[in-house]
Amino acid sequence: MITTPVIEAKIKIPTNGKDYVPDFILPPYPISHPELGWDKRVSISIDEPDFSHGCRTIVETDSNGEIIYRDIALTPEDFLNPQLGDHMPQDPEHAKIGIAIYDRLEKHVKEQPNTMVFFDTKMLWRIPGLQEPFPDVSVVPNVRDMENIRGSFDCRDQGTRPCLIVEVMSPGYPGDDTKKVKIYQQAGVTEYIILNPHFENKSLPMELTGYRLIGKQYQPILPDAQGRLLSQTVRVKFGVDETKRNLILTHASSGQKLLTNKEEQAARLKAESRADTESIARNAESIARAQAEARAAMLEARLQELEKLLQANNLTLSHSK
């Protein structure tokens, strides 16, 4: 059982040594309470919870029957089984990598019928006792109802489960390379790939680890000669670039690099700019050629006129003799 910390204020009364726990949050400075016979200033100690892993808003009813909302702090264990509505801070770099993977895979599988890619979506295994995380990226084939999915994916109702899950490790959220391996194995996820960007030490290369379900047990996915991991389920190779810090996804058959929408747009604009530059160069060359031909024609016409003049002069001189 995990005890989740909540905010609680205690007043230490120096006159009798008893504690008074109010039903409201007190200011962090000494106060007095004449109605209770406190003629001395008292000190307040407030136990602040650790909200670094996020918070969960719970609804309670007080003694007067009024509904009150209270935030409780999440723990690292909650990361393995978060609930819908939980507020969990995410590192911008972590989110950037996850969104880029989602974008590339979503474009890659769009031609495959009834296959969907999810980002940060809770997976409901419906397996008693098994924790249900929010994977960074999940690829799910054979989805029955692609229209009515809101916030979570119900594997039992849909009659399917992810064929590939990709997690990006973060220092504040442990378990991707340990506990989640067991969770996804038990849930029957065919392939699981883990990226460790080493956010805490960017001098280290990005590490890739992969597992494939053989029978009911995960076996490591062995890298190829270039250090890439092959996902057989989506036919994509996961690797890094020459800096060893940036992820690259390539089509397993064609070797073509998978691009995000932003990268594809940038490549298209670059190609269009190159085409415009080449078109301008061709037009300039065509204009220069036309101008040269016009000058040559003009010179040819003038030469012909001179020849005619010379011929006319020669004829006149011959006639005078």
C-alpha positions in Angstrom: 0.0 0.0 0.0 1.4 3.4 -1.0 0.7 6.3 1.3 0.1 9.5 -0.7 1.1 12.7 1.2 -1.5 15.5 1.6 -1.2 19.0 2.9 -1.8 19.2 6.7 -1.2 22.0 9.2 -0.4 21.5 12.8 -0.3 24.2 15.5 2.0 23.6 18.4 0.6 25.2 21.6 3.5 25.9 24.0 1.2 26.5 27.0 -0.2 22.9 27.2 1.8 21.0 24.6 -1.2 19.8 22.7 -1.7 19.9 19.0 -4.6 21.5 17.2 -5.3 20.3 13.7 -7.5 22.8 11.9 -9.7 22.1 8.9 -8.2 25.0 6.9 -4.7 25.9 5.8 -3.0 28.3 8.2 -0.5 31.0 7.2 3.1 30.2 7.8 3.7 32.7 10.6 3.0 32.8 14.4 -0.6 33.5 15.4 -2.7 33.7 18.6 -6.2 32.5 19.3 -7.8 34.4 22.2 -11.0 32.4 22.0 -9.2 29.2 23.0 -7.4 31.0 25.7 -4.1 31.3 23.9 -2.4 34.3 25.2 0.9 33.4 23.7 2.0 33.4 20.1 2.2 29.9 18.7 4.3 28.4 15.8 2.9 26.6 12.8 4.5 23.6 11.0 3.2 22.6 7.6 4.2 19.3 6.0 4.6 20.1 2.3 4.1 17.2 -0.1 6.4 16.5 -3.0 4.6 17.5 -6.2 7.6 16.9 -8.4 6.0 13.8 -9.9 2.7 15.5 -10.5 -0.7 15.6 -8.7 -4.1 14.0 -8.7 -7.3 16.0 -7.9 -9.6 14.1 -5.6 -13.2 15.0 -4.7 -14.3 14.7 -1.1 -17.4 15.7 1.0 -16.8 17.7 4.2 -18.8 17.4 7.4 -21.3 19.9 6.1 -22.0 17.9 3.0 -20.2 20.3 0.7 -18.0 19.0 -2.1 -14.3 20.0 -1.9 -11.5 19.4 -4.3 -8.0 18.4 -3.0 -4.7 17.8 -4.8 -2.6 14.9 -3.6 1.0 14.4 -4.7 1.8 11.5 -7.0 4.7 9.1 -6.3 7.1 7.3 -8.7 5.0 4.2 -8.3 1.9 6.1 -9.7 3.9 6.6 -12.9 3.3 2.9 -13.6 -0.4 3.1 -13.1 -1.5 6.8 -13.6 -5.2 7.6 -13.7 -7.1 9.7 -16.2 -6.9 13.3 -15.2 -3.6 13.0 -13.4 -1.3 16.0 -13.9 2.3 14.7 -14.6 5.0 17.2 -15.6 6.9 16.2 -18.7 10.3 17.4 -19.8 10.1 19.3 -23.1 12.9 17.3 -24.6 11.2 14.1 -23.6 7.9 15.3 -25.2 9.7 16.4 -28.3 11.3 13.0 -28.9 8.0 11.2 -28.2 6.0 13.4 -30.5 8.5 13.0 -33.3 8.3 9.1 -33.0 4.5 9.3 -33.0 4.5 11.6 -36.0 6.8 9.3 -38.0 5.1 6.1 -37.2 1.6 7.6 -37.7 2.5 8.6 -41.2 4.2 5.2 -41.8 1.2 3.0 -40.9 -1.6 5.2 -42.4 -2.0 2.9 -45.3 -2.4 -0.1 -43.1 -6.1 -0.7 -42.4 -7.4 -0.4 -38.9 -4.0 0.4 -37.5 -3.6 3.3 -35.1 -0.7 5.1 -33.4 -1.3 6.7 -29.9 0.8 9.2 -27.9 0.6 9.2 -24.1 -2.6 7.2 -24.0 -3.5 4.9 -21.1 -3.7 1.2 -22.1 -6.5 -0.7 -20.3 -5.4 -4.3 -20.4 -8.3 -5.5 -18.2 -5.9 -8.0 -16.6 -6.5 -8.2 -12.8 -3.6 -6.8 -10.8 -1.6 -5.6 -13.8 -0.7 -2.0 -13.9 -1.9 0.1 -16.8 0.7 2.8 -17.8 0.5 5.7 -20.3 3.1 4.5 -22.9 4.8 7.3 -24.8 4.0 5.8 -28.2 1.8 2.7 -29.0 1.0 1.1 -32.3 -2.2 -1.0 -32.3 -3.3 -3.1 -35.2 -6.8 -4.5 -35.9 -8.7 -1.8 -34.1 -12.5 -2.5 -34.2 -13.8 1.0 -33.5 -11.4 3.8 -34.6 -13.9 6.6 -33.9 -14.8 6.3 -30.2 -11.4 6.4 -28.4 -11.1 9.1 -25.7 -8.2 9.3 -23.4 -7.6 5.6 -23.0 -7.6 2.4 -25.2 -9.6 -0.6 -23.9 -7.8 -3.7 -25.2 -10.6 -6.0 -24.1 -13.4 -4.1 -25.8 -11.3 -3.5 -29.0 -10.2 -7.2 -29.1 -6.6 -6.2 -29.7 -3.5 -4.8 -28.0 -0.4 -2.9 -29.0 2.0 -4.7 -31.3 4.7 -2.1 -30.5 5.3 0.2 -27.6 8.1 2.8 -27.5 9.2 4.5 -24.2 11.6 7.4 -23.8 13.4 7.2 -20.5 13.5 10.2 -18.1 15.4 10.5 -14.8 12.3 11.6 -12.8 10.2 8.6 -14.0 12.0 5.3 -13.3 10.7 1.9 -14.5 10.8 2.0 -18.3 13.7 -0.4 -18.4 12.7 -2.6 -15.4 9.1 -2.8 -14.2 7.5 -1.8 -17.5 9.4 -4.7 -19.2 7.4 -7.1 -17.0 4.2 -5.2 -17.4 4.3 -5.2 -21.2 5.4 -8.8 -21.3 2.5 -9.9 -19.2 0.1 -7.7 -21.3 1.2 -9.5 -24.5 2.8 -6.5 -26.2 4.7 -8.0 -29.2 7.6 -5.6 -29.2 8.9 -3.1 -26.7 11.6 -0.5 -27.6 13.3 1.7 -25.0 15.2 4.9 -25.8 17.6 6.3 -23.2 18.6 9.8 -24.4 20.6 10.4 -21.2 19.1 13.8 -20.5 21.2 14.1 -17.4 24.5 13.7 -19.3 24.3 14.7 -23.0 27.9 13.7 -23.6 26.6 10.1 -23.6 25.2 8.5 -26.8 21.5 7.7 -27.0 21.0 4.0 -26.1 18.4 1.7 -27.8 17.1 -1.4 -26.1 14.5 -3.7 -27.6 12.4 -6.8 -26.6 10.3 -9.2 -28.7 7.8 -11.6 -27.3 8.7 -15.2 -28.1 6.0 -17.4 -26.7 5.2 -15.6 -23.4 8.7 -14.3 -22.6 10.5 -11.3 -23.9 13.8 -11.9 -25.7 16.3 -9.1 -26.6 16.2 -7.7 -30.1 19.7 -7.9 -31.4 21.0 -4.8 -33.3 22.3 -5.1 -36.9 25.8 -4.1 -38.0 24.8 -0.3 -37.8 23.4 -0.7 -34.3 19.8 -0.5 -35.4 16.9 -2.4 -33.9 14.3 -3.9 -36.3 10.7 -3.7 -35.4 9.2 -6.6 -37.3 5.6 -5.6 -36.5 5.8 -2.2 -38.2 8.8 -2.9 -40.5 10.9 0.0 -39.2 14.5 0.2 -38.0 15.4 2.3 -35.0 18.9 3.9 -35.1 20.9 7.0 -34.3 22.6 9.5 -36.6 26.4 10.2 -36.8 26.2 12.3 -33.6 24.8 9.4 -31.7 22.3 11.8 -30.1 19.5 11.9 -32.6 17.0 9.1 -33.4 16.5 8.0 -36.9 13.7 5.7 -38.2 14.1 4.1 -41.6 11.8 1.8 -43.6 13.1 -1.8 -43.2 12.7 -2.6 -46.9 13.5 0.6 -48.8 15.9 2.1 -46.3 14.0 5.4 -46.8 14.2 7.7 -43.8 10.9 8.4 -42.0 10.2 12.1 -41.6 7.9 14.0 -39.3 5.4 16.4 -40.8 7.8 19.3 -40.0 10.8 17.6 -41.5 8.8 16.6 -44.6 7.6 20.2 -45.0 11.1 21.5 -44.6 12.4 19.0 -47.2 9.6 20.0 -49.6 10.4 23.7 -49.2 14.0 23.0 -49.7 13.2 21.0 -52.9 10.9 23.8 -54.1 13.6 26.4 -53.3 16.2 24.3 -55.2 13.8 23.9 -58.1 13.1 27.7 -58.1 16.8 28.4 -58.1 17.4 25.9 -61.0 14.4 27.5 -62.9 15.8 30.9 -62.4 19.2 29.7 -63.5 17.7 28.1 -66.6 15.7 31.2 -67.4 18.8 33.4 -67.0 20.7 31.0 -69.3 17.9 31.1 -71.8 17.7 34.9 -71.7 21.5 35.2 -72.1 21.4 32.8 -75.0 18.6 34.7 -76.6 20.5 38.0 -76.1 23.6 36.5 -77.6 21.7 35.1 -80.6 20.1 38.6 -81.1 23.5 40.3 -81.0 24.9 37.7 -83.4 22.0 38.2 -85.7 22.5 42.0 -85.5 26.2 41.7 -86.3 25.4 39.4 -89.2 22.9 41.9 -90.6 25.5 44.7 -90.3 28.1 42.6 -92.0 25.8 41.9 -94.9 25.0 45.6 -95.2 28.8 46.4 -95.3 29.4 43.8 -97.9 26.6 45.3 -100.0 28.2 48.7 -99.6 31.6 47.4 -100.6 30.2 45.6 -103.6 28.4 48.7 -104.6 31.5 50.8 -104.3 33.6 48.3 -106.3 31.0 48.4 -109.0 31.0 52.2 -109.2 34.8 52.4 -109.2 35.0 49.8 -112.0 32.4 51.7 -114.0 34.4 55.0 -113.7 37.5 53.4 -115.1 
